[in-house]
Amino acid sequence: MINGRKVMVVMPAYNAARTLERTMRDVPAGLVDEFLLVDDCSRDGTVQEAARLGIPYVVHERNRGYGGNQKTCYTEALRRGADIVVMLHPDYQYAPTLIGAMAWLVASGEFDVVLGSRILGKGALAGGMPLYKYVANRALTFVENVLLDLKLSEYHTGYRAFSRRVLETLPLEECSDDFVFDNQMLAQCAAFDFAIGEISCPTRYFAEASSINFRRSVRYGFGVLATAASYRLHRLGVRRSPLFETSGRRLPTGAVNAARPVDVPS
């Protein structure tokens, strides 16, 4: 616990068998109260590897997509009483050693959301990010900062920490089940005026690390622009969007119905 608050790490997993142990090995000892891996119908031995390492896991009976995976992650985290939730990819692309720093920033009360930015500090290119992805990241981030009226270094990192209040407030079920979920969630955080902080996070690009291909990257980019435009139109009162509505918000309980939870004893 940190400041009496339960810290939980959730890992949305798809074909992460080869990197899961390396990821867990770098997690700082004594900071995390509970782990949960959500397997999105992997085709490798991810579930078996989680069981071997003693990590509690949830199995999707069908592939629900990256966003659908996160909906289960956060639903389960809330159900299990987490106060601070850190979302860490189990593909070893982000540094697990920063979990404590991110959780402490949330626990401080200064920030509701903390992002591990690949752009700050040493930079993503040094970690092997393809040049076209770096250029697209910078261009999309510029547009989003203008339309969302924020000053973030990037919106596309998959390394994030949230307070319980954020996860209880955001209408996550309105978000996509695809990769644009990450971006929609940040736009929701802006719409609900949550404080967003960032820390510099080294990143690693290698064969086993997950990455979307060029075609899906293009689709993601258009989804990002659509989300930012929808946010601005909503703020201006031109066109309301359920992504940013406070009325009728609810926890993403639908995700649990498509999953099979398994608690592995420690």
Secondary structure, DSSP 8 states (H G I E B T S, - for coil): -BTTB-EEEEEEESS-TTTHHHHHHTS-TTS-SEEEEEE-S-SSSHHHHHHHHT--EEEESS--HHHHHHHHHHHHHHHTT-SEEEE--TTS-B-GGGHHHHHHHHHTTS-SEEEEESSSTT-TGGGT--HHHHHHHHHHHHHHHHHHT---S-S--S-EEEEHHHHHHS-GGGS-SSTTHHHHHHHHHHHTT--EEEEE--B---TTS----HHHHHHHHHHHHHHHHHHHHHHHTSS--GGG--TT----GGGGGGEEEE----
